[in-house]
Amino acid sequence: MLKHLKESDRALYEMVHEELARQRQGIEMIASESFVPYEIMELQGSILTNKTMEGFPGKRYHAGHQVIDKIESLAIERAKVLYQAEHAVVQPHSGSQANFSVYAALIQPGDTILGMRLDHGGHLSHGSKVNLSGKIYNSVFYGLDPRTETIDYEELEAKAREYRPKIIIAGASAYPRFIDYERIAAIAKAVEAYFLVDMAHIAGLVAAGVHPSPVPYADVVTGTTTKTLGGARGGFILSRADLAARLDKATFPGVQGSMHMHVMGAKAFTFLRAGTDEFKAIMTQVVTNARVLGEALKAKGFRLVSGGTDNHLLLVDLRPKGLTGQALEKALEQVGITVNKNMIPNDPEKPMVTSGVRIGVTAMTMKGAREEDMILIAGLINEVAEKVSDTEALQQIALRAREIALKFPLYPGIDED
Ligand SMILES: Cc1ncc(COP(=O)(O)O)c(C=O)c1O
């Protein structure tokens, strides 16, 4: 791995190997992470990175586009087939960029957008005041019903009727439940708003058919090819044919310049792989693992926001354990279990402290972890929660965590050069 870099930049080479060791030896449970197949790394490290290209297949601003046109068309076709969409834009450099393309395509600065509250699980790019989306557009928010900790559809409807947003956004970074797309689509129709679903987190689950697809209900769907899709590091947009020209134009020249061809190649492979039986089996296991981990944590006295999960992640309320998200994240990191602190609905703590952690199972499932491993991991998380300040105990737990991680070899042989 990196044999040329080894000669020319030893310091950086060693840092990459240090990170490889961390990924191999740790229990990776950041909900947005996955381990990509070799093909993704090959493509993202390929000569495709050399080509500068703007525009769309058949309408380019640089010569030498013949092969690039074929690759972009392949990525578009595969995305359309995978999600049964009429149109796909595969140029967005990230999920956030994809959302900005949609705003640029459909609304004007100053228009109102209605999204899910950030502190209830929404995403920065859905109108947060600290994000450009909340500065350019007038953003208003809906949240969770405090009784069920699921989306408060009545509040959503009331806000939609009161503020008459131009776009209603569904989709989240930390929401463990299915979303009723049909119901939100009806609300959007009633107030003449576009309906955007940001399926960044769940795009892999949707592709595999283990999570309802928003495509039949939304005007536009955005996503990332990372996270549960486990592929290229980038974003994409799906829509009906009638919005195609506007979304293309908003992406280029609207919010982006030239394409990242190495990532586009990797996206084409991501969409192919996500249609295979093998990928479907992994996604099925992801959902099973998340449920098993959730039940095991509940049995140890943790509280799950909304009581459980329908997808790949859990939002864990740590107050019954007398802990903050910050304290548990740090203690888990010491034993090699990586999660992130996360606000829970109506969290009394500040965003850098929080009362919760978000735990995802995609990465470990892609490594090969099964139900029995989830039960072991839940046990370790509980031990850590009970011994956050006991350095000696944490060192002992770290050995057991490493043993679990090393059961699943990651990229075997990749560093033998
Ligand atoms: C719902 C949602 N949308 C968009 C994004 C942004 O994706 P990116 O980090 O690729 O910009 C995320 C990332 O976590 C997300 O959770």
The ligand as a MOL file (V3000), in Angstrom:
LIG
                    3D

  0  0  0     0  0            999 V3000
M  V30 BEGIN CTAB
M  V30 COUNTS 16 16 0 0 0
M  V30 BEGIN ATOM
M  V30 1 C -28.8780 13.4870 6.6640 0
M  V30 2 C -27.5460 13.9370 6.1830 0
M  V30 3 N -27.4780 14.7040 5.0940 0
M  V30 4 C -26.3220 15.1500 4.6020 0
M  V30 5 C -25.1420 14.8080 5.2050 0
M  V30 6 C -23.8830 15.4310 4.6880 0
M  V30 7 O -23.1250 14.6020 3.9780 0
M  V30 8 P -21.6110 15.0570 3.6680 0
M  V30 9 O -20.8670 14.8920 4.9400 0
M  V30 10 O -21.2250 14.1270 2.5700 0
M  V30 11 O -21.6800 16.4890 3.2330 0
M  V30 12 C -25.1330 13.9980 6.3370 0
M  V30 13 C -23.8750 13.6440 6.9690 0
M  V30 14 O -23.7690 13.1420 8.0290 0
M  V30 15 C -26.3740 13.5600 6.8470 0
M  V30 16 O -26.4300 12.8190 7.9430 0
M  V30 END ATOM
M  V30 BEGIN BOND
M  V30 1 1 1 2
M  V30 2 1 2 3
M  V30 3 2 2 15
M  V30 4 2 3 4
M  V30 5 1 4 5
M  V30 6 1 5 6
M  V30 7 2 5 12
M  V30 8 1 6 7
M  V30 9 1 7 8
M  V30 10 2 8 9
M  V30 11 1 8 10
M  V30 12 1 8 11
M  V30 13 1 12 13
M  V30 14 1 12 15
M  V30 15 2 13 14
M  V30 16 1 15 16
M  V30 END BOND
M  V30 END CTAB
M  END
